Amino acid sequence: MTAVEQYPIAEETKAFLAKWGLKKKFVARMSGIPEGVFSKFINNKVALSSKQLERVTTYTSDYVRRNS
């Protein structure tokens, strides 16, 4: 997937960070993604690999499930 194709997921991730008050650095670390790469993903400048994208979406959905 390209950065353009990942745009909706990046926007959902931004909303997740804002809603739960989490820092990019923390979510990047928990997802096993370098902070700089995660920041660029959030700002739609770079696409994540499919494995990285899966780790982010899994972490965010698990976090919401555990804390709702």
C-alpha positions as CSV (number, residue, x, y, z in Angstrom):
1,M,0.0,0.0,0.0
2,T,1.1,3.5,-0.7
3,A,1.0,6.4,1.7
4,V,-2.1,7.7,-0.1
5,E,-3.8,4.3,0.3
6,Q,-2.8,4.3,4.0
7,Y,-4.2,7.8,4.6
8,P,-7.5,6.6,6.2
9,I,-5.5,4.4,8.6
10,A,-3.1,7.2,9.5
11,E,-6.1,9.5,10.2
12,E,-7.7,6.8,12.4
13,T,-4.4,6.4,14.2
14,K,-4.2,10.2,14.8
15,A,-7.7,10.2,16.2
16,F,-6.8,7.3,18.4
17,L,-3.8,9.2,19.8
18,A,-5.9,12.3,20.4
19,K,-8.8,10.4,22.0
20,W,-6.7,8.3,24.4
21,G,-4.1,11.0,25.1
22,L,-1.2,8.7,24.0
23,K,2.1,9.9,22.6
24,K,3.4,8.9,19.2
25,K,6.6,7.7,20.8
26,F,4.8,5.3,23.1
27,V,2.6,3.8,20.4
28,A,5.6,3.5,18.0
29,R,7.6,1.7,20.7
30,M,4.6,-0.6,21.5
31,S,4.2,-1.4,17.8
32,G,7.9,-2.0,17.3
33,I,8.3,0.8,14.7
34,P,11.0,3.5,14.8
35,E,9.6,6.8,16.1
36,G,10.7,8.7,13.1
37,V,9.0,6.3,10.7
38,F,5.8,6.3,12.8
39,S,5.7,10.1,12.8
40,K,6.1,10.2,9.0
41,F,3.3,7.7,8.7
42,I,1.0,9.8,10.9
43,N,1.8,12.8,8.7
44,N,1.2,10.9,5.5
45,K,4.8,11.2,4.3
46,V,5.7,7.5,4.3
47,A,3.9,4.2,4.0
48,L,4.4,1.4,6.5
49,S,5.2,-2.1,5.5
50,S,2.3,-4.5,5.7
51,K,3.7,-6.0,8.9
52,Q,4.2,-2.6,10.5
53,L,0.7,-1.6,9.5
54,E,-0.7,-4.8,11.0
55,R,1.2,-4.2,14.3
56,V,-0.2,-0.6,14.5
57,T,-3.8,-1.6,13.8
58,T,-3.6,-4.6,16.1
59,Y,-2.1,-2.5,19.0
60,T,-4.7,0.3,18.6
61,S,-7.7,-2.1,18.4
62,D,-6.4,-4.2,21.4
63,Y,-5.9,-1.0,23.4
64,V,-9.4,0.2,22.7
65,R,-10.8,-3.3,23.6
66,R,-8.9,-3.4,26.9
67,N,-9.8,0.1,27.9
68,S,-13.4,0.5,26.9
